Amino acid sequence: MSDRPSFTAPTTRARFAMPQSAAAQLMLVLAGAALLTLSAKVQIPFWPVPMTLQTLAVMTIALSVPPRLAVGAMLAYLAAGAFGLPVFAGSPERGIGLAYMAGPTGGYLAGYLAAMALTSTLAQGRGPLAKTGAMLLGLTLVYAAGLAWLSAFIPVRTLLAQGFLPFILGDLVKIALVAAAVPLAARLTGKGA
């Protein structure tokens, strides 16, 4: 046995592990909130309505960080919006704060928060199929909360036509994109799916 100190190169998993310091975690939360803001502002032509990339950002963040950081990112995003910053889709330059959150799309925002917590929790340490299932369950929460809230603003008979059907195809495409990216990202980082 040698008395020389041994050096072991850090594994790929160790190099890409979640940062432990509070400052690094705060930076991840703020980066997540910034990504959510950017995703709300990007509009892509799609049928039957233009789509934002919010569902894509929500699911990407939920699969990328532990649940407490994912929820922290969403809470930071919602807090910024509540204080009037223009972070929401379609909000004017100065934002409109709580009035926007209490409007017809407020339930979807609450659904994103619930989806972030559920998806991130269910996806931790799981394979691609389970992660896809977690995203679909999260999307179910988004629509359940969104449609329940929206029903206070529009007639129930038009609820699916206005709050679900125009958006579900785009959201499923976004989930498929995230699901396809998970194994690729795992291979690139050496984490395994």
MDTraj code that builds the backbone (N, CA, C; nanometers):
import mdtraj as md
import numpy as np

residues = "MET SER ASP ARG PRO SER PHE THR ALA PRO THR THR ARG ALA ARG PHE ALA MET PRO GLN SER ALA ALA ALA GLN LEU MET LEU VAL LEU ALA GLY ALA ALA LEU LEU THR LEU SER ALA LYS VAL GLN ILE PRO PHE TRP PRO VAL PRO MET THR LEU GLN THR LEU ALA VAL MET THR ILE ALA LEU SER VAL PRO PRO ARG LEU ALA VAL GLY ALA MET LEU ALA TYR LEU ALA ALA GLY ALA PHE GLY LEU PRO VAL PHE ALA GLY SER PRO GLU ARG GLY ILE GLY LEU ALA TYR MET ALA GLY PRO THR GLY GLY TYR LEU ALA GLY TYR LEU ALA ALA MET ALA LEU THR SER THR LEU ALA GLN GLY ARG GLY PRO LEU ALA LYS THR GLY ALA MET LEU LEU GLY LEU THR LEU VAL TYR ALA ALA GLY LEU ALA TRP LEU SER ALA PHE ILE PRO VAL ARG THR LEU LEU ALA GLN GLY PHE LEU PRO PHE ILE LEU GLY ASP LEU VAL LYS ILE ALA LEU VAL ALA ALA ALA VAL PRO LEU ALA ALA ARG LEU THR GLY LYS GLY ALA".split()
xyz = np.array([
    [0.0840, -0.1181, 0.0000],
    [0.0000, 0.0000, 0.0000],
    [0.0879, 0.1235, 0.0000],
    [0.0543, 0.2176, -0.0804],
    [0.1345, 0.3384, -0.0965],
    [0.0886, 0.4454, 0.0004],
    [0.1866, 0.5253, 0.0465],
    [0.1542, 0.6378, 0.1344],
    [0.1199, 0.7638, 0.0556],
    [0.1332, 0.7541, -0.0769],
    [0.1027, 0.8716, -0.1581],
    [-0.0470, 0.8999, -0.1555],
    [-0.0832, 1.0271, -0.1501],
    [-0.2270, 1.0575, -0.1578],
    [-0.2795, 1.0192, -0.2949],
    [-0.3959, 0.9668, -0.2956],
    [-0.4555, 0.9283, -0.4235],
    [-0.5446, 1.0414, -0.4723],
    [-0.5492, 1.0524, -0.6020],
    [-0.6347, 1.1534, -0.6625],
    [-0.7361, 1.0821, -0.7490],
    [-0.8603, 1.1114, -0.7249],
    [-0.9651, 1.0545, -0.8071],
    [-1.0344, 1.1693, -0.8783],
    [-1.0388, 1.1610, -1.0077],
    [-1.1073, 1.2648, -1.0848],
    [-1.2554, 1.2631, -1.0495],
    [-1.3168, 1.3794, -1.0410],
    [-1.4596, 1.3811, -1.0094],
    [-1.5389, 1.3123, -1.1207],
    [-1.6373, 1.2393, -1.0796],
    [-1.7222, 1.1736, -1.1777],
    [-1.8063, 1.2774, -1.2486],
    [-1.8586, 1.2395, -1.3606],
    [-1.9460, 1.3311, -1.4342],
    [-2.0641, 1.3696, -1.3472],
    [-2.1168, 1.2713, -1.2735],
    [-2.2311, 1.2994, -1.1861],
    [-2.1938, 1.4051, -1.0827],
    [-2.0745, 1.3972, -1.0255],
    [-2.0323, 1.4942, -0.9246],
    [-2.0143, 1.6324, -0.9868],
    [-1.9635, 1.6392, -1.1105],
    [-1.9435, 1.7691, -1.1747],
    [-2.0754, 1.8395, -1.2010],
    [-2.1824, 1.7641, -1.2246],
    [-2.3105, 1.8251, -1.2590],
    [-2.4105, 1.8189, -1.1431],
    [-2.3635, 1.7906, -1.0223],
    [-2.4525, 1.7829, -0.9068],
    [-2.5082, 1.9219, -0.8760],
    [-2.6219, 1.9253, -0.8101],
    [-2.6829, 2.0520, -0.7722],
    [-2.5909, 2.1264, -0.6766],
    [-2.5747, 2.2557, -0.6961],
    [-2.4904, 2.3334, -0.6057],
    [-2.5492, 2.3327, -0.4648],
    [-2.4619, 2.3290, -0.3677],
    [-2.5063, 2.3209, -0.2286],
    [-2.5182, 2.4572, -0.1619],
    [-2.4447, 2.5562, -0.2098],
    [-2.4472, 2.6857, -0.1422],
    [-2.5808, 2.7561, -0.1659],
    [-2.6174, 2.8354, -0.0672],
    [-2.7426, 2.9107, -0.0782],
    [-2.7369, 3.0087, -0.1945],
    [-2.6205, 3.0673, -0.2179],
    [-2.6077, 3.1637, -0.3279],
    [-2.6274, 3.0948, -0.4621],
    [-2.5704, 2.9766, -0.4785],
    [-2.5860, 2.9036, -0.6044],
    [-2.7313, 2.8615, -0.6248],
    [-2.7968, 2.8207, -0.5175],
    [-2.9372, 2.7825, -0.5282],
    [-3.0248, 2.9031, -0.5607],
    [-2.9937, 3.0161, -0.5006],
    [-3.0679, 3.1389, -0.5309],
    [-3.0510, 3.1764, -0.6774],
    [-2.9302, 3.1609, -0.7292],
    [-2.9058, 3.1913, -0.8706],
    [-2.9892, 3.0985, -0.9611],
    [-3.0020, 2.9712, -0.9246],
    [-3.0854, 2.8798, -1.0026],
    [-3.2324, 2.9213, -0.9982],
    [-3.2789, 2.9622, -0.8818],
    [-3.4178, 3.0073, -0.8682],
    [-3.4416, 3.1301, -0.9556],
    [-3.3505, 3.2272, -0.9491],
    [-3.3661, 3.3493, -1.0288],
    [-3.3541, 3.3209, -1.1786],
    [-3.2641, 3.2300, -1.2150],
    [-3.2521, 3.1917, -1.3562],
    [-3.3801, 3.1239, -1.4033],
    [-3.4394, 3.0413, -1.3173],
    [-3.5672, 2.9776, -1.3520],
    [-3.6773, 3.0805, -1.3710],
    [-3.6839, 3.1795, -1.2822],
    [-3.7847, 3.2857, -1.2949],
    [-3.7628, 3.3652, -1.4231],
    [-3.6368, 3.3910, -1.4565],
    [-3.6068, 3.4628, -1.5814],
    [-3.6473, 3.3801, -1.7029],
    [-3.6219, 3.2500, -1.6978],
    [-3.6621, 3.1618, -1.8083],
    [-3.8143, 3.1598, -1.8227],
    [-3.8855, 3.1569, -1.7125],
    [-4.0321, 3.1601, -1.7172],
    [-4.0814, 3.2907, -1.7796],
    [-4.0174, 3.4019, -1.7441],
    [-4.0548, 3.5314, -1.8011],
    [-4.0315, 3.5329, -1.9519],
    [-3.9142, 3.4898, -1.9933],
    [-3.8817, 3.4863, -2.1358],
    [-3.9790, 3.3950, -2.2107],
    [-4.0100, 3.2810, -2.1515],
    [-4.1003, 3.1858, -2.2177],
    [-4.2414, 3.2418, -2.2324],
    [-4.2820, 3.3293, -2.1406],
    [-4.4150, 3.3905, -2.1493],
    [-4.4211, 3.4962, -2.2582],
    [-4.3077, 3.5569, -2.2882],
    [-4.3038, 3.6664, -2.3857],
    [-4.2860, 3.6189, -2.5293],
    [-4.2355, 3.4965, -2.5482],
    [-4.2139, 3.4440, -2.6829],
    [-4.3459, 3.3886, -2.7357],
    [-4.3869, 3.4353, -2.8516],
    [-4.5080, 3.3824, -2.9152],
    [-4.4706, 3.3181, -3.0475],
    [-4.5146, 3.1948, -3.0650],
    [-4.4864, 3.1190, -3.1867],
    [-4.6179, 3.0976, -3.2604],
    [-4.6197, 3.1269, -3.3898],
    [-4.7430, 3.0993, -3.4656],
    [-4.7752, 2.9500, -3.4585],
    [-4.8983, 2.9194, -3.4260],
    [-4.9411, 2.7803, -3.4113],
    [-5.0901, 2.7770, -3.4369],
    [-5.1428, 2.6617, -3.4629],
    [-5.2852, 2.6467, -3.4874],
    [-5.3489, 2.5808, -3.3675],
    [-5.4607, 2.6256, -3.3172],
    [-5.5464, 2.7325, -3.3692],
    [-5.5127, 2.8708, -3.3127],
    [-5.4256, 2.8768, -3.2128],
    [-5.3874, 3.0071, -3.1571],
    [-5.2354, 3.0111, -3.1420],
    [-5.1758, 3.1316, -3.1424],
    [-5.0316, 3.1388, -3.1171],
    [-5.0014, 3.0825, -2.9782],
    [-4.8844, 3.0247, -2.9621],
    [-4.8514, 2.9686, -2.8315],
    [-4.7270, 3.0339, -2.7736],
    [-4.7226, 3.0381, -2.6412],
    [-4.6021, 3.0791, -2.5710],
    [-4.5241, 2.9516, -2.5380],
    [-4.4104, 2.9693, -2.4775],
    [-4.3271, 2.8537, -2.4418],
    [-4.3309, 2.8259, -2.2916],
    [-4.4346, 2.8753, -2.2232],
    [-4.4390, 2.8598, -2.0782],
    [-4.4455, 2.7149, -2.0334],
    [-4.5286, 2.6340, -2.0943],
    [-4.5362, 2.4944, -2.0525],
    [-4.4017, 2.4264, -2.0718],
    [-4.3331, 2.4577, -2.1804],
    [-4.2014, 2.4019, -2.2058],
    [-4.1050, 2.4419, -2.0944],
    [-4.1059, 2.5692, -2.0548],
    [-4.0170, 2.6163, -1.9487],
    [-4.0524, 2.5532, -1.8148],
    [-4.1808, 2.5465, -1.7828],
    [-4.2244, 2.4868, -1.6563],
    [-4.1749, 2.3433, -1.6459],
    [-4.1956, 2.2657, -1.7511],
    [-4.1575, 2.1246, -1.7466],
    [-4.0059, 2.1064, -1.7494],
    [-3.9367, 2.1903, -1.8235],
    [-3.7901, 2.1814, -1.8270],
    [-3.7316, 2.2099, -1.6897],
    [-3.7795, 2.3138, -1.6253],
    [-3.7309, 2.3476, -1.4914],
    [-3.7663, 2.2361, -1.3939],
    [-3.8887, 2.1858, -1.4012],
    [-3.9327, 2.0800, -1.3091],
    [-3.8462, 1.9546, -1.3201],
    [-3.7982, 1.9241, -1.4400],
    [-3.7145, 1.8058, -1.4579],
    [-3.5675, 1.8328, -1.4292],
    [-3.5294, 1.9581, -1.4210],
    [-3.3872, 1.9934, -1.4112],
    [-3.3362, 2.0171, -1.2700],
    [-3.4236, 2.0563, -1.1805],
    [-3.3793, 2.0915, -1.0452],
    [-3.4682, 2.0225, -0.9421],
    [-3.4206, 2.0146, -0.8175],
    [-3.5040, 1.9557, -0.7119],
    [-3.6339, 2.0349, -0.6936],
    [-3.7354, 1.9700, -0.6379],
    [-3.8661, 2.0363, -0.6229],
    [-3.8623, 2.1714, -0.5534],
    [-3.7838, 2.1864, -0.4474],
    [-3.7823, 2.3145, -0.3751],
    [-3.7278, 2.4271, -0.4621],
    [-3.6331, 2.3983, -0.5492],
    [-3.5805, 2.5017, -0.6380],
    [-3.6776, 2.5300, -0.7525],
    [-3.7439, 2.4261, -0.8011],
    [-3.8433, 2.4446, -0.9072],
    [-3.9586, 2.5313, -0.8563],
    [-4.0089, 2.4977, -0.7386],
    [-4.1184, 2.5759, -0.6795],
    [-4.0698, 2.7175, -0.6471],
    [-3.9463, 2.7288, -0.6006],
    [-3.8896, 2.8608, -0.5729],
    [-3.8850, 2.9483, -0.6969],
    [-3.8478, 2.8885, -0.8102],
    [-3.8441, 2.9640, -0.9356],
    [-3.9839, 3.0135, -0.9729],
    [-4.0829, 2.9268, -0.9586],
    [-4.2197, 2.9671, -0.9925],
    [-4.2709, 3.0735, -0.8949],
    [-4.2409, 3.0578, -0.7666],
    [-4.2838, 3.1588, -0.6687],
    [-4.2163, 3.2934, -0.6954],
    [-4.0884, 3.2911, -0.7325],
    [-4.0187, 3.4164, -0.7659],
    [-4.0826, 3.4820, -0.8871],
    [-4.1172, 3.4020, -0.9865],
    [-4.1845, 3.4528, -1.1067],
    [-4.3199, 3.5146, -1.0711],
    [-4.3985, 3.4433, -0.9904],
    [-4.5300, 3.4941, -0.9503],
    [-4.5168, 3.6197, -0.8638],
    [-4.4175, 3.6225, -0.7764],
    [-4.3969, 3.7410, -0.6920],
    [-4.3598, 3.8618, -0.7770],
    [-4.2739, 3.8401, -0.8766],
    [-4.2373, 3.9507, -0.9663],
    [-4.3607, 4.0044, -1.0369],
    [-4.4459, 3.9151, -1.0823],
    [-4.5698, 3.9573, -1.1471],
    [-4.6642, 4.0277, -1.0518],
    [-4.6743, 3.9783, -0.9297],
    [-4.7622, 4.0390, -0.8303],
    [-4.7192, 4.1816, -0.7970],
    [-4.5875, 4.2059, -0.8030],
    [-4.5359, 4.3401, -0.7760],
    [-4.5418, 4.4311, -0.8978],
    [-4.6003, 4.3828, -1.0061],
    [-4.6223, 4.4677, -1.1222],
    [-4.5165, 4.4609, -1.2301],
    [-4.4177, 4.3750, -1.2155],
    [-4.3189, 4.3607, -1.3230],
    [-4.3848, 4.2911, -1.4418],
    [-4.3491, 4.3267, -1.5633],
    [-4.4167, 4.2716, -1.6824],
    [-4.3652, 4.1319, -1.7201],
    [-4.3930, 4.0349, -1.6349],
    [-4.3406, 3.9000, -1.6573],
    [-4.4404, 3.8062, -1.7249],
    [-4.5674, 3.8398, -1.7210],
    [-4.6703, 3.7492, -1.7718],
    [-4.6926, 3.7667, -1.9215],
    [-4.7445, 3.6627, -1.9825],
    [-4.7781, 3.6669, -2.1253],
    [-4.8810, 3.7769, -2.1480],
    [-4.8538, 3.8634, -2.2431],
    [-4.9495, 3.9670, -2.2787],
    [-4.9574, 4.0824, -2.1818],
    [-4.8760, 4.0819, -2.0760],
    [-4.8836, 4.1948, -1.9827],
    [-4.8110, 4.3146, -2.0423],
    [-4.8623, 4.4347, -2.0155],
    [-4.7997, 4.5550, -2.0722],
    [-4.6626, 4.5796, -2.0108],
    [-4.5931, 4.6772, -2.0646],
    [-4.4557, 4.7087, -2.0229],
    [-4.4399, 4.7203, -1.8713],
    [-4.5340, 4.7855, -1.8049],
    [-4.5211, 4.8035, -1.6608],
    [-4.5886, 4.6923, -1.5825],
    [-4.6532, 4.5992, -1.6514],
    [-4.7228, 4.4927, -1.5797],
    [-4.8474, 4.5469, -1.5118],
    [-4.9290, 4.4590, -1.4629],
    [-5.0487, 4.5037, -1.3924],
    [-5.0699, 4.4263, -1.2638],
    [-4.9696, 4.3524, -1.2224],
    [-4.9675, 4.2916, -1.0907],
    [-5.0803, 4.1975, -1.0578],
    [-5.1342, 4.2171, -0.9386],
    [-5.2356, 4.1254, -0.8870],
    [-5.3622, 4.1247, -0.9719],
    [-5.3917, 4.2351, -1.0381],
    [-5.5111, 4.2393, -1.1232],
    [-5.4997, 4.1354, -1.2351],
    [-5.3826, 4.1220, -1.2923],
    [-5.3611, 4.0212, -1.3970],
    [-5.3777, 3.8814, -1.3382],
    [-5.3188, 3.8598, -1.2208],
    [-5.3244, 3.7285, -1.1577],
    [-5.4660, 3.6902, -1.1176],
    [-5.5496, 3.7890, -1.0888],
    [-5.6883, 3.7619, -1.0511],
    [-5.7791, 3.7526, -1.1729],
    [-5.7231, 3.7770, -1.2915],
    [-5.8018, 3.7720, -1.4146],
    [-5.8245, 3.6303, -1.4647],
    [-5.8759, 3.6172, -1.5851],
    [-5.9150, 3.4873, -1.6388],
    [-5.8035, 3.3828, -1.6448],
    [-5.6789, 3.4258, -1.6590],
    [-5.5699, 3.3279, -1.6700],
    [-5.5035, 3.2969, -1.5361],
    [-5.5524, 3.3552, -1.4287],
    [-5.4929, 3.3332, -1.2970],
    [-5.4892, 3.1876, -1.2541],
    [-5.5901, 3.1120, -1.2900],
    [-5.5931, 2.9703, -1.2536],
    [-5.4822, 2.8905, -1.3201],
    [-5.4471, 2.9302, -1.4417],
    [-5.3369, 2.8621, -1.5107],
    [-5.2044, 2.8900, -1.4395],
    [-5.1882, 3.0120, -1.3898],
    [-5.0672, 3.0444, -1.3144],
    [-5.0583, 2.9593, -1.1883],
    [-5.1696, 2.9459, -1.1169],
    [-5.1720, 2.8596, -0.9983],
    [-5.1463, 2.7142, -1.0388],
    [-5.2017, 2.6752, -1.1524],
    [-5.1781, 2.5397, -1.2024],
    [-5.0321, 2.5153, -1.2353],
    [-4.9635, 2.6162, -1.2878],
    [-4.8197, 2.6019, -1.3151],
    [-4.7427, 2.5771, -1.1857],
    [-4.7803, 2.6465, -1.0796],
    [-4.7133, 2.6269, -0.9512],
    [-4.7346, 2.4835, -0.9021],
    [-4.8587, 2.4374, -0.9048],
    [-4.8883, 2.3000, -0.8617],
    [-4.8187, 2.1985, -0.9517],
    [-4.8188, 2.2246, -1.0815],
    [-4.7539, 2.1336, -1.1763],
    [-4.6042, 2.1276, -1.1531],
    [-4.5444, 2.2416, -1.1231],
    [-4.4009, 2.2461, -1.0972],
    [-4.3666, 2.1568, -0.9788],
    [-4.4432, 2.1676, -0.8701],
    [-4.4176, 2.0864, -0.7507],
    [-4.4384, 1.9384, -0.7789],
    [-4.5512, 1.9037, -0.8398],
    [-4.5823, 1.7627, -0.8645],
    [-4.4850, 1.7006, -0.9646],
    [-4.4627, 1.7665, -1.0758],
    [-4.3759, 1.7114, -1.1800],
    [-4.2346, 1.6927, -1.1285],
    [-4.1821, 1.7919, -1.0616],
    [-4.0453, 1.7827, -1.0107],
    [-4.0327, 1.6708, -0.9081],
    [-4.1302, 1.6592, -0.8197],
    [-4.1265, 1.5545, -0.7171],
    [-4.1346, 1.4156, -0.7796],
    [-4.2276, 1.3971, -0.8720],
    [-4.2448, 1.2648, -0.9331],
    [-4.1309, 1.2268, -1.0266],
    [-4.0639, 1.3236, -1.0847],
    [-3.9611, 1.2957, -1.1848],
    [-3.8236, 1.2676, -1.1249],
    [-3.8013, 1.3065, -1.0009],
    [-3.6684, 1.2912, -0.9408],
    [-3.6211, 1.1466, -0.9458],
    [-3.5073, 1.1255, -1.0110],
    [-3.4456, 0.9931, -1.0159],
    [-3.5169, 0.8917, -1.1031],
    [-3.6107, 0.9349, -1.1834],
    [-3.6874, 0.8435, -1.2676],
    [-3.6353, 0.8448, -1.4104],
    [-3.6759, 0.7444, -1.4872],
    [-3.6392, 0.7340, -1.6272],
    [-3.7275, 0.8197, -1.7155],
    [-3.6970, 0.8226, -1.8459],
    [-3.7697, 0.9089, -1.9395],
    [-3.9206, 0.8830, -1.9437],
    [-3.9624, 0.7593, -1.9377],
    [-4.1057, 0.7301, -1.9446],
    [-4.1784, 0.7841, -1.8216],
    [-4.1196, 0.7624, -1.7047],
    [-4.1805, 0.8136, -1.5814],
    [-4.1803, 0.9665, -1.5801],
    [-4.0749, 1.0274, -1.6332],
    [-4.0694, 1.1736, -1.6392],
    [-4.1776, 1.2277, -1.7321],
    [-4.2007, 1.1582, -1.8424],
    [-4.3083, 1.2000, -1.9336],
    [-4.4434, 1.1887, -1.8638],
    [-4.4636, 1.0803, -1.7902],
    [-4.5873, 1.0645, -1.7134],
    [-4.6036, 1.1745, -1.6099],
    [-4.4937, 1.2120, -1.5444],
    [-4.4983, 1.3205, -1.4451],
    [-4.5375, 1.4517, -1.5116],
    [-4.4839, 1.4760, -1.6323],
    [-4.5198, 1.5994, -1.7036],
    [-4.6672, 1.5996, -1.7428],
    [-4.7178, 1.4860, -1.7859],
    [-4.8597, 1.4789, -1.8234],
    [-4.9500, 1.4998, -1.7020],
    [-4.9108, 1.4447, -1.5873],
    [-4.9881, 1.4699, -1.4651],
    [-4.9813, 1.6178, -1.4269],
    [-4.8636, 1.6767, -1.4418],
    [-4.8502, 1.8199, -1.4145],
    [-4.9379, 1.9034, -1.5056],
    [-4.9405, 1.8667, -1.6337],
    [-5.0251, 1.9389, -1.7291],
    [-5.1729, 1.9254, -1.6920],
    [-5.2102, 1.8105, -1.6408],
    [-5.3476, 1.7906, -1.5946],
    [-5.3814, 1.8894, -1.4830],
    [-5.2873, 1.9123, -1.3928],
    [-5.3100, 2.0103, -1.2855],
    [-5.3243, 2.1515, -1.3416],
    [-5.2429, 2.1839, -1.4414],
    [-5.2510, 2.3168, -1.5030],
    [-5.3911, 2.3399, -1.5579],
    [-5.4399, 2.2430, -1.6345],
    [-5.5726, 2.2600, -1.6946],
    [-5.6842, 2.2527, -1.5917],
    [-5.6715, 2.1681, -1.4908],
    [-5.7758, 2.1595, -1.3882],
    [-5.7898, 2.2937, -1.3156],
    [-5.6778, 2.3498, -1.2725],
    [-5.6830, 2.4783, -1.2017],
    [-5.7243, 2.5904, -1.2962],
    [-5.6692, 2.5887, -1.4178],
    [-5.6994, 2.6945, -1.5141],
    [-5.8453, 2.6978, -1.5535],
    [-5.9012, 2.5819, -1.5836],
    [-6.0413, 2.5759, -1.6255],
    [-6.1365, 2.6056, -1.5102],
    [-6.1012, 2.5588, -1.3912],
    [-6.1865, 2.5878, -1.2751],
    [-6.1948, 2.7388, -1.2515],
    [-6.0818, 2.8075, -1.2591],
    [-6.0792, 2.9530, -1.2392],
    [-6.1484, 3.0254, -1.3539],
    [-6.1191, 2.9811, -1.4767],
    [-6.1764, 3.0445, -1.5953],
    [-6.3284, 3.0365, -1.5965],
    [-6.3838, 2.9326, -1.5341],
    [-6.5301, 2.9152, -1.5331],
    [-6.6019, 3.0300, -1.4619],
    [-6.5294, 3.1064, -1.3821],
    [-6.5900, 3.2232, -1.3170],
    [-6.6015, 3.3414, -1.4126],
    [-6.5351, 3.3325, -1.5292],
    [-6.5301, 3.4451, -1.6218],
    [-6.6059, 3.4216, -1.7521],
    [-6.6262, 3.2963, -1.7889],
    [-6.6932, 3.2657, -1.9154],
    [-6.8003, 3.1600, -1.8918],
    [-6.8972, 3.1494, -1.9824],
    [-6.9996, 3.0461, -1.9658],
    [-6.9371, 2.9058, -1.9683],
    [-6.9852, 2.8198, -1.8816],
    [-6.9316, 2.6841, -1.8705],
    [-6.9413, 2.6092, -2.0031],
    [-7.0450, 2.6347, -2.0802],
    [-7.0609, 2.5626, -2.2069],
    [-6.9494, 2.5943, -2.3069],
    [-6.8801, 2.7077, -2.2887],
    [-6.7710, 2.7438, -2.3805],
    [-6.6327, 2.7201, -2.3189],
    [-6.6294, 2.6648, -2.1994],
    [-6.5050, 2.6492, -2.1249],
    [-6.3994, 2.5697, -2.2025],
    [-6.4347, 2.4525, -2.2502],
    [-6.3369, 2.3699, -2.3226],
    [-6.2950, 2.4355, -2.4538],
    [-6.3902, 2.4974, -2.5216],
    [-6.3594, 2.5605, -2.6502],
    [-6.2660, 2.6804, -2.6338],
    [-6.2734, 2.7494, -2.5208],
    [-6.1907, 2.8685, -2.5023],
    [-6.0666, 2.8448, -2.4164],
    [-6.0741, 2.7504, -2.3220],
    [-5.9646, 2.7346, -2.2272],
    [-5.8844, 2.6067, -2.2381],
    [-5.9258, 2.5164, -2.3284],
    [-5.8561, 2.3875, -2.3382],
    [-5.8190, 2.3511, -2.4817],
    [-5.9185, 2.3415, -2.5658],
    [-5.8964, 2.2929, -2.7027],
    [-5.7952, 2.3748, -2.7831],
    [-5.7945, 2.5074, -2.7724],
    [-5.6960, 2.5820, -2.8521],
    [-5.5512, 2.5617, -2.8064],
    [-5.5319, 2.5100, -2.6852],
    [-5.3975, 2.5064, -2.6270],
    [-5.3398, 2.3663, -2.6073],
    [-5.4240, 2.2655, -2.5995],
    [-5.3756, 2.1329, -2.5612],
    [-5.2772, 2.0751, -2.6622],
    [-5.3005, 2.0925, -2.7899],
    [-5.2086, 2.0373, -2.8893],
    [-5.0692, 2.0986, -2.8740],
    [-5.0614, 2.2293, -2.8599],
    [-4.9328, 2.2954, -2.8402],
    [-4.8636, 2.2492, -2.7134],
    [-4.9403, 2.2326, -2.6056],
    [-4.8808, 2.1869, -2.4798],
    [-4.8283, 2.0440, -2.4913],
    [-4.9003, 1.9592, -2.5629],
    [-4.8527, 1.8218, -2.5822],
    [-4.7259, 1.8190, -2.6686],
    [-4.7184, 1.9070, -2.7672],
    [-4.5962, 1.9179, -2.8483],
    [-4.4795, 1.9611, -2.7602],
    [-4.5030, 2.0580, -2.6721],
    [-4.3963, 2.1057, -2.5838],
    [-4.3499, 1.9951, -2.4891],
    [-4.4438, 1.9180, -2.4354],
    [-4.4062, 1.8068, -2.3473],
    [-4.3271, 1.7017, -2.4256],
    [-4.3674, 1.6760, -2.5492],
    [-4.2930, 1.5803, -2.6321],
    [-4.1502, 1.6294, -2.6562],
    [-4.1330, 1.7593, -2.6776],
    [-3.9989, 1.8154, -2.6973],
    [-3.9129, 1.7991, -2.5720],
    [-3.9709, 1.8284, -2.4572],
    [-3.8956, 1.8122, -2.3322],
    [-3.8636, 1.6644, -2.3096],
    [-3.9614, 1.5767, -2.3346],
    [-3.9394, 1.4329, -2.3157],
    [-3.8287, 1.3811, -2.4074],
    [-3.8229, 1.4327, -2.5290],
    [-3.7180, 1.3909, -2.6223],
    [-3.5826, 1.4458, -2.5802],
    [-3.5814, 1.5618, -2.5185],
    [-3.4554, 1.6239, -2.4782],
    [-3.3963, 1.5603, -2.3529],
    [-3.4794, 1.4995, -2.2681],
    [-3.4305, 1.4423, -2.1418],
    [-3.3228, 1.3365, -2.1652],
    [-3.3458, 1.2345, -2.2491],
    [-3.2398, 1.1349, -2.2692],
    [-3.1148, 1.1945, -2.3339],
    [-3.1341, 1.2898, -2.4247],
    [-3.0194, 1.3540, -2.4885],
    [-2.9366, 1.4312, -2.3858],
    [-3.0042, 1.5083, -2.3010],
    [-2.9321, 1.5837, -2.1977],
    [-2.8619, 1.4899, -2.1005],
    [-2.9266, 1.3784, -2.0675],
    [-2.8649, 1.2813, -1.9766],
    [-2.7390, 1.2224, -2.0379],
    [-2.7420, 1.1933, -2.1657],
    [-2.6221, 1.1404, -2.2327],
    [-2.5118, 1.2439, -2.2374],
    [-2.5482, 1.3692, -2.2646],
    [-2.4480, 1.4749, -2.2737],
    [-2.3817, 1.5024, -2.1390],
    [-2.4593, 1.4930, -2.0323],
    [-2.4045, 1.5214, -1.8996],
    [-2.3523, 1.3966, -1.8308],
    [-2.3791, 1.2806, -1.8889],
    [-2.3335, 1.1559, -1.8277],
    [-2.4141, 1.1158, -1.7052],
    [-2.5317, 1.1752, -1.6875],
    [-2.6131, 1.1446, -1.5703],
    [-2.6969, 1.0191, -1.5882],
    [-2.7179, 0.9748, -1.7069],
    [-2.8116, 0.8651, -1.7278],
    [-2.9520, 0.9181, -1.7145],
    [-3.0443, 0.8582, -1.7871],
    [-3.1820, 0.9068, -1.7827],
    [-3.2416, 0.8688, -1.6570],
])
top = md.Topology()
chain = top.add_chain()
for i, resn in enumerate(residues, 1):
    res = top.add_residue(resn, chain, resSeq=i)
    for name in ("N", "CA", "C"):
        top.add_atom(name, md.element.get_by_symbol(name[0]), res)
traj = md.Trajectory(xyz[None], top)
